[in-house]
Amino acid sequence: MPPDCKFVFVTGGVMSGIGKGVVTASVGKLFQFRGFKISVVKIDPYLNVDPGTLNPIEHGECFVTEDVWDFKPVPGGQPIYESDEKSYRISEIDQDFGTYSRFLGIDMHPSHNITSGQIYLSTILSERKGKFLGRTVQIIPHCTNMIKERLLNIAQNEDLDVLLIECGGTVGDLESSIFLEAFRQLKLELPKKYTAFVHVTLVPYSKAVGQQKSKPTQHSVKMLQSAGLQPDVLICRSQTILQEDIKNKLSLFSNITKDAVISNPDLEIIYELPLLFEDQKLGDLLCEILDLKAKLVSYSKVNNYSEWLKMVEMYKSEKPIVRIGMPGKYFNISDSYISINDALEHAAVNQGYKTELKMINITEDLNIEKELEDCDGILLTPGFGERAVEGMIKCAEYAMEFKIPFLGICFGAQLFFAAFCRKYLGLKGANSTEIDPKTKFPVVDLMESQKDVSEKGGTMRLGGLKIKVEKGTRVFEAYKTEEITERFRHRYHINTKYIGDAEKKGIKVSSRDESGEIINSIELDRDDHWMVGTQFHPEFKSKPYKPSPIYFDFIKACVKNKK
Ligand code: GLN
């Protein structure tokens, strides 16, 4: 029996980076407007088992989920090698999940991010364990079966009306072809009207001829067709609205009715895209393809069309600017800190301001004072490794010196503590042992209990964890409750050995873990300067209609300091 869930597959053509994640989230929104329970799966065809180890410069930010998944590559079978029993803790997933969760307001389990690495690892280890009983193990059917099983399980276990599946990369990539093959098989095996295929492509504008060009899209549709898949809907990314003659051409050459050729022009506010799709009747069209009748419409802020419309209008309205300096080191692509950028924007817009982010790429010869001069506030970014650290510490010192509102996230909080210890405790060269393992003053360090385990890996503190908030602190003022849950992704900790002395000089520990042993946030104990560092990452939970409380208060402080 197939699950009572419909599947919408989203593929991409022409090139990557054209906003397929935003399209997938917006298509999901159309189903939410009609009262359906939905979720999203993202497929990443690379061989990494999870994106946790990928460099943000290459791949954008790593999103962190609430849950941590204990991924065991082999679900059954007789163990042959003891080492095969290993499981992998997965909570770091593709940044598109940030987009999905901001649009759709749902928390997805890390198993919703399927990588080729997971599929091949499971298949090969299953073979080693004798699961295939001597048969020849092949991409089809063994890998494709595993992909289908993963999708069907999610649909069934989560009792969904619609599951959207976004396939990363572009059609024609060798590594994504097994996923397209699994989709083709699923369409064949499921009853009629259970699947819909949405293909997202680029329609470039040729300045020389003054025309939008349809050829790249035609080619990518052909490529999809040669994999046995016919798109039901074409979503065309272009600078401006699609010209009528291009729509006609694309309809004719792609074998798609004209009403299913959808325009997706550049937008200032991405949250507007679902509304633009509604205007083009895409929601109704998909429901028709999938034989779905709209349910009782929800009036919750997240799922209601008119609430969403109101929200988009709020984002689009003219507003004064608040300027935030973001010193960091992963600036080669714009997506490295996307959840932070968005959380700052949510916090600002919800109090009548617009953010202007000044990304400050820390290099050795940079004049930091000059860079920070015109900023209303400083957000010190998360990160790993030695590069740019001294400069980032200087930024925290600058904030203390000139009383600039400051929010340090994870690494940013650790470096805030190092800066404080250097400046006010006189601990010259105080550092994190991640950066300087031989430092005389290891003010940020691994916990004793981590030190043995570190050889074997698995020391990363991950996922959503309970936090005990101290009353009378900035963090309490923001959250207004003594217990919160936020997400973590770190190994090193603010060293409690130094905290007594730091407290005497004006640091306040504003939150800890449940045991009381781990410091989860610090702040300056002063009324005239808002400076907070959180070991957790509140940006992962921020929504456009419900900003993160601590980001909200940070922006409030920046507004007060406006130059
Ligand atoms: N590198 C630091 C640690 O591992 C901070 C990590 C982060 O900023 N996410 O603790």
Residues whose N, C-alpha, C, O or C-beta is under 5 A from the ligand:
A	BS01	LIG	P382 G383 F384 G385 I409 C410 F411 R489 H490 R491 Y492
